[in-house]
Amino acid sequence: MTDSPDPLRKITTHTFRLKKQRGEALTMLTAYDYPTARAVDLAGIDSILVGDSLGMVVLGYENTLPVTMEDMLHHCRAVSRGASRALLIGDMPFMSYQVDTKEAVRNAGRFLQEAGMDAVKLEGGRERLDAVRAILNAGIPVLGHLGLTPQSIHQLGGFRAQGKSADAAEILLEDALMLDEAGCFGLVLESVPDRVATYITQRLQIPTIGIGAGSGCDGQVLVTHDLLGFFDRFTPKFVKQYAVFHEEIQKALLEFQKDVMERKFPGEEHTFSISDEEWELFINRAGEA
C-alpha cells in the first residue's frame, strides 16, 4: 500500500521526506495566534512555524533577542488550538538552547509537552550539533536553520545575506550536511544566494525550506504578517505581498471613526429592542423609585 496525498491527513516529519522524494513543493507559514493558525490550517499549508519573529511582528521588539520561552509557549498554545492538520513547529528562542545541553532538551520538551507542538526549530550548524543531537535523542524532531540566523544578528553584522563568498558557501554546505547526518527532518535556508541554496538542496537527503533563498529549495516559508502586508514599514526583498491588509485596516478604522463622530454607528440593525409593554413598566417603576 502506497502513501497517497490526503488533504485531511495530519502532516508529519515523514510527510516532509516523502514530498522531497516525490519532488512535491512544501509550504510553511508563521502563525502566532488561534485565528491565524486556523486560517493557515484551513488553507492546506503543510506546516506552521510559531517563529520567534513574533518578537518583531507581534510584540514590537527591534529584533528577536528579547523573546522568552514563556512568550513562545504562550503563542504556541494558541496556535495548537487553532490547527489540527499542519505540522506545528515551535521556534526555540535566544538562550534557550545555547548554554547547556540538558537545558536545551528540557526546553525543547516543553514545546511538545506543554504547548502542543510537533517539533522544534533552532538556529546554527556545527556549533549547535551537541544540542541538536541531544534533542533528537530525546525523541523530539528538529528543524535546522542556516544562513541568516536572526538570533546571531550582532555577530553577523545585521540582517545581511549569507553564503555570498566561496568560503562562506562551503561552510554553509558543511553545516547543512552535518545537520542532515545528525537527523534533522528539514532545514531552513534564509537569505542565501539561490545557486548556493539549490546546490545544498541537491546534496541533502532532507528537504530544505527557503526564505530568501530562491526557488531551488524543496519548499518555501514566509512570515504571514509580511505576506499579508500587515505593516507599512520595511518589507524584506524576498517577500511577495499577496495582500496589503495595513491599508485595508486603516481604511476600516477611519470609516468607523467617521461613523461614530457623525452618529451613524450604531444603527438600528446593531441594537437590541425592548417591547413597548416592558418599556412602559420600566418607566413607571423608575419613576416610583
N, C-alpha and C positions, 0 to 999 in steps of 0.2 A: 504493500500500500504506500503510495507516494503522498508527500505533503503537498497540498494544493492551497492557493491563496484563499483565505476566508475573511471577509470584511468584519465578521463578528468575533473572530478568534483573538484571544489575548496575544499581543506581541511579546516575544521573549528575546533573550540574547541569542537563542538558537535561530530565531527568525532572521536576525541580522546576518548571521553567517550564511543562511540559505539564500538570502537575497543577493549577497555578494556572489555566491556561486552561480546564481541564475542571471546575473547581470542586471538585476532589478534595482532601481534607484531607491534609496532610503530617504525618508523625510523626518525632520526633527524641528520642533519649535519650542520656545520657552513659554512657561506659564508660572504665575505666582499666586493665583487665587482660584477659587471654585468656578466662577462663571467662565473665565478664560480657559481653564482646563477642560471644562465641559464642551466649550465650542471647538477647541482643538481636537478633542477626542471624537466628537461627532463628525468632524471633517475627515476623519480617517487617517490623520497624521500618525506615522509609525511610533514616534517617541516624543515624550515631553520632558524637557530638561528644566528642572527648577534651578535656574542658574544663580550664582552669586551676583550676577548682573542686576538682580533685584535691588542691590545697594544703590545703583545709579538710577534705574528707571522707576523704582517704586519708593525707595527711602530717601532719595535726593542727595546721596553722597557724591563726592567728586570721582571716586573710584570704588573698587570692590573691597578694599582692605578693611574697612570698619565692620563688615558683615560678620555676625557671630553665628555660632552653632544654633543658638536659640532662635535667631532670626530665620535661619534656614529651615529648622524643624517646624516652626510655626507655619511658614508658607507651604512647605511640603505636605503638611497635614491637610491644608485647604485644597491643594491640587489633587491629593489622593482621594478626596471625597467627590471630586468632580469628574474624574476619569476612570474608566474601567477597562478599556481596550489597549491604550497606548502603553509602551514600556516607559516606566517612570524612573527618572534618574535624578538623584539629589547631588548637588554640587558641594563638595567639601570646601568650606571657607578657609581663608587665610589663618594659618597657625593651628588648624585642627588636625593636621597630619604631618607637619614638618618637624616637630620637636622630638616626638617619641613614637616608636613603632606600636607599642601597646596602646597608647592613646589614640593613634590613628585607627587601629582596629576597633577600639571601643566607640569612637565617634562614627565610624562607618556603619557599625552595627546599629547605632541609634536611628540612622536614616531608614533602615528596614524595620526595626522593631517598634519604634515609636511614631514614625511618620508615614508608613505605608509605601515607601519607595521599593523599586525592584533592583536598583543598582546605584552605584555612586560614581562620580567623576572627580578626578583630581589632576592637577597640573604637574608637568615635569617629566623628565626622562630618566637618565641613569642615576641622577641624584635622588630619585624617589623610588627606585626599584625595591628597596627593602620594605618600604611601606606598602607598595603595590602587591608584592608577593605575600606579605603578612595578611593583608585584607583578603586577597584571593584564597589563601589557605584557610581563612575563617568561613569560606563559603559565600563570600559577598562578591558579586560581579563588579568589575571595574571598567570604566570607560576612560581611556587615556586622553591627554590634551597636550599638544606640542605646537610650536610656532610662537605666535604672540600669546603669552600667558599673562592675563591681566594682573594676577597676584604678584607678578615679578616686574611690574612696570618701572619701578625705580631702578632696578638692576638693568633693565633693557633700555632705559633712557626714554620712556614714554610709550605711547601706543604706536609702535612702529612695526612695519612688516619685517618678518624674519626669514632667514634662509636665502638671502639675496646674493651671497658670495658662495664660491665653490666650497670653501671650508665650512661655512655655516650650513650649507645644504647637506654636506657629508655628515655633520654632527646630527642634523635632524633625521637623516636616514638611519644612522646607527641607533639613535634613541628609539625610533619607531620600531625597528627590528627587535630591540630589547624588550619593549612593551608587548609586542606580538608574542615573542617567545615566553615572556613571563605569564601570559594567559589572559591579557585584557581582551574583552569581547569586541572592542572597537576603539577607534582613535579619532579625536577631533583634531583637525589641522586648521589653525587660524592664521590668517594674514601671511600666507606662504605663496611664493610665485607659482603660477599654475603648472609650469613644466615640472617643477620640483615636486609639487603635491601629486601630480599624475604619476610620476616615476615611483614615488614612495607607495602610492596606492597599488601599483602593479607588482611591487615587491612583497607586499604583505598578504598574509593569509586572512587577516581580519579586515573588516570594512573600515574605510575612512569616511568621516563626516566633515565636509569642508565648510568654512565660513571665511570668505575672502581668500579662497584657495583654488578657484577655478572650477570648471565643470568636469575635470577628470577624476574627482573623488567619487566614492561609491554613494554618497548621499550629501545632503545639504542641511544646514541649520541656520536659522536667523533668530534674533531677538524679536519676539512678536510685537513689542511696542515700536520697534523700528519699522517692521514690515507694514504695520497699520498706520504709521505716521502719527503717533500719539503726541509727539513733541514738535515744536518749531525750531529747536536748536539743531546743532550739527548732526548730520546723518553720515555714518561711515560710507566710504566709497563702495564697499562691497554690498551695500543694502539696496534692494529694489523695493520701493514703496508700492504696495498694491492698493493702498487707500491712504487718504490724508484725514484721519479722524480728528486731528487737532483743529483743523479749520471747521469741521462739522460741529465739534463740541463747542467751540467759541460762538458759532452762529446760533446754536440752540440756546446757549446761556444768555446771549444778548436778547434773543426773542422772548425768553422767559422774563428777563428783567423788564423789558418794554411792556409786556402784557400785564405784569404786576403793577407797574407805575401808572399804566393807563386804566387800571381796574378791569381789564379784560379777562384776567385769570384770578380765581377760578370762575368758570361759567356754570350755568345751571346743571350741565351734564356732569360736572365734577363734584356736586354737592349732594348731601342727603336731606331728605324731607321728613317732616312730622305732620301727621294728619291735622286737619282743622280742629277736630274734636279734642285731641290731645293737647294741641297748642292752646286752645281756649281754657282747658282745665289747668294747664300750667300757669297761664297768665292770671287766672283767678286765684290760684294758690299763692303765686308770687306776690300778688297784691295784698293778700291777707297777712303775709309774713311781716 
